[in-house]
Amino acid sequence: MKKINLKSKFSKFNDLWSPKVIAEMNDYQFKLVKIKNDFTWHAHEDTDEVFIVIEGSMQIEFEDETIELNEGEMYVVPAGKLHKPLAPKEAKIMLVEPKGVVNTGNKVNELTAENDQWI
């Protein structure tokens, strides 16, 4: 395993809402994603999902509250919890989740990204 430079990895892609895998640990993947504007309401029925803000800020809307995350902060969305990530300005995020998790969870739409896109 070689060390991974996050800035270098982020410079390799420009598309939004399309997570890129940078490492695996056991059955978990570390994914980088650039986000901007609204995503889709969804849930991951069988797993928690970790959001770590590397650069910028974002929000995660839930049915009863909104969580604001700034650079250097993280949040764990519990399995089965309906949520919608969003970022008014482009933000750079790391996701930590089991291999094979679909980014749109229990929905398939135009924002559903291909899995296992390594950079």
C-alpha positions as CSV (number, residue, x, y, z in Angstrom):
1,M,0.0,0.0,0.0
2,K,1.3,3.4,-0.9
3,K,0.3,6.7,0.8
4,I,-2.6,8.5,-0.9
5,N,-2.6,12.3,-1.5
6,L,-6.2,13.5,-1.4
7,K,-5.6,16.7,-3.3
8,S,-3.9,14.8,-6.1
9,K,-6.8,12.3,-6.3
10,F,-9.4,15.1,-6.3
11,S,-7.5,16.7,-9.3
12,K,-8.1,13.6,-11.4
13,F,-11.9,14.1,-11.9
14,N,-14.5,16.9,-12.3
15,D,-17.8,15.1,-12.4
16,L,-20.3,15.7,-9.5
17,W,-22.1,13.1,-7.3
18,S,-20.0,10.3,-8.8
19,P,-17.9,8.7,-6.0
20,K,-14.3,7.5,-6.9
21,V,-12.7,4.7,-4.8
22,I,-9.2,5.5,-3.5
23,A,-8.7,2.6,-1.0
24,E,-10.3,-0.5,0.5
25,M,-10.0,-1.8,4.1
26,N,-11.6,-5.2,4.7
27,D,-15.0,-4.8,3.0
28,Y,-15.1,-1.0,3.2
29,Q,-14.2,1.5,0.6
30,F,-12.9,5.0,0.9
31,K,-14.5,7.2,-1.8
32,L,-13.9,10.8,-2.9
33,V,-16.7,12.8,-4.4
34,K,-17.3,16.3,-5.5
35,I,-20.8,17.6,-4.7
36,K,-22.8,20.7,-5.6
37,N,-26.5,21.6,-5.4
38,D,-29.1,19.0,-4.3
39,F,-28.8,15.2,-4.4
40,T,-31.8,12.9,-4.2
41,W,-33.7,11.7,-1.1
42,H,-32.6,8.2,-0.4
43,A,-31.7,5.6,2.3
44,H,-29.2,2.8,2.6
45,E,-31.2,0.1,4.3
46,D,-28.4,-2.2,5.4
47,T,-25.5,0.1,6.2
48,D,-24.4,3.3,7.9
49,E,-22.8,5.9,5.7
50,V,-19.9,8.3,6.7
51,F,-19.5,11.8,5.3
52,I,-16.2,13.5,5.9
53,V,-15.9,17.1,4.6
54,I,-12.4,17.6,3.1
55,E,-13.0,21.0,1.5
56,G,-16.0,23.4,1.6
57,S,-19.2,22.7,3.5
58,M,-22.4,20.7,3.0
59,Q,-25.7,19.9,4.6
60,I,-27.5,16.6,5.1
61,E,-31.2,17.0,5.3
62,F,-33.4,14.6,7.2
63,E,-37.1,14.5,7.6
64,D,-36.9,16.3,11.0
65,E,-33.6,18.3,10.9
66,T,-30.7,19.5,8.8
67,I,-27.0,18.8,9.8
68,E,-24.4,21.4,8.6
69,L,-20.9,20.0,8.1
70,N,-17.9,22.2,7.5
71,E,-14.3,21.4,6.5
72,G,-12.8,18.9,8.9
73,E,-16.1,17.6,10.2
74,M,-17.9,14.3,9.7
75,Y,-21.2,12.7,10.3
76,V,-22.5,9.1,10.3
77,V,-25.9,8.6,8.8
78,P,-27.5,5.6,10.4
79,A,-28.7,2.6,8.2
80,G,-32.2,3.1,6.9
81,K,-32.4,6.8,7.7
82,L,-33.9,8.8,4.8
83,H,-31.5,11.7,3.9
84,K,-30.5,14.2,1.2
85,P,-27.0,15.6,0.9
86,L,-26.6,19.1,-0.6
87,A,-24.0,21.8,-1.1
88,P,-24.8,25.3,-2.3
89,K,-21.1,25.6,-3.5
90,E,-18.9,22.8,-4.7
91,A,-17.5,20.7,-1.8
92,K,-15.0,17.8,-1.7
93,I,-16.2,14.9,0.5
94,M,-14.9,11.5,1.5
95,L,-17.4,8.7,2.0
96,V,-16.7,5.5,3.9
97,E,-19.1,2.6,3.3
98,P,-19.1,-1.1,2.5
99,K,-18.1,-2.2,-1.0
100,G,-21.1,-2.4,-3.4
101,V,-23.2,0.4,-1.8
102,V,-25.1,2.3,-4.5
103,N,-24.8,6.1,-4.1
104,T,-28.6,6.6,-4.5
105,G,-29.3,3.9,-2.0
106,N,-32.8,2.5,-2.4
107,K,-33.5,4.5,-5.6
108,V,-32.2,4.3,-9.2
109,N,-32.2,7.5,-11.2
110,E,-30.0,9.9,-13.3
111,L,-27.8,10.5,-10.3
112,T,-27.0,6.8,-9.7
113,A,-23.3,6.3,-10.3
114,E,-21.4,3.3,-11.4
115,N,-19.7,1.4,-8.5
116,D,-16.0,0.6,-8.2
117,Q,-14.7,3.6,-10.2
118,W,-11.1,3.7,-9.0
119,I,-8.7,6.7,-9.4
